[in-house]
Amino acid sequence: MMLFVVGTGPGDPDYLTVKALKTLERCRVVAGWPSVLKRLPLGGKEAVPLSYRNQEEALKRLAELSREADVCLAVHGDPAVSDWELMERVRALGVPFEVVSGVSSVNVALARLGLDLVQVVVVSQHAREPQLLPPAECGRHILVIPPPGGVQKVVEELRARGCEPVVLEDLTLPTERVAPPGEPSADLVIVAARCGSARPT
């Protein structure tokens, strides 16, 4: 019996890995943010929507259930990319768990921008203690996972450093948009910027 933390890809269900699908099939209960659960093939499985208010209680319940059956915690993208706070909570549960890697929106953003991972600095501000932006002179492009509702602030800070930001919204979904900053209309956003001496795309 096991608790599985399953990466479900950046949005389009076609980006679910075979491993993720097989793992979801074997789990009796699947927990996750509502935006994740709504795009998964759950059939008749019990779905447990997570929120910032109930996540502690829901995770404890998953841990208890995992002693008797396989259960899944489904997350956006890949559990190892910008989900460290949630993973800390999972480790604190004190039960065996297995991470099933997924395709991160960072991978898709790199593909859209024509960049390699070694050409960028990835900054996650989607946490209680957000990471600081690196110096504009770092010589690499900057990819920022902004806090909820914080896209405009990130854009303004990058512009103040002389960087050229681009907003990537809803990657892999029909509503995908890669464009200069405007009024953000999506929850799934990455802000990319070319700064200083970073090589052009």
Secondary structure, 3 states (H helix, E strand, C coil): CCEEEEECECCCHHHCCHHHHHHHHHCCEEEECHHHHCCCCCCCCEEEECCCCCHHHHHHHHHHHCCCCCEEEEECECCCCCCHHHHHHHHHCCCCEEEECCCCHHHHHHHHHCCCHHHEEEEECCCCCCCCCCCHHHCCEEEEECCCCCHHHHHHHHHHCCCEEEEEECCCCCCCEEECCCCCCCCCEEEEEECCCCCCC
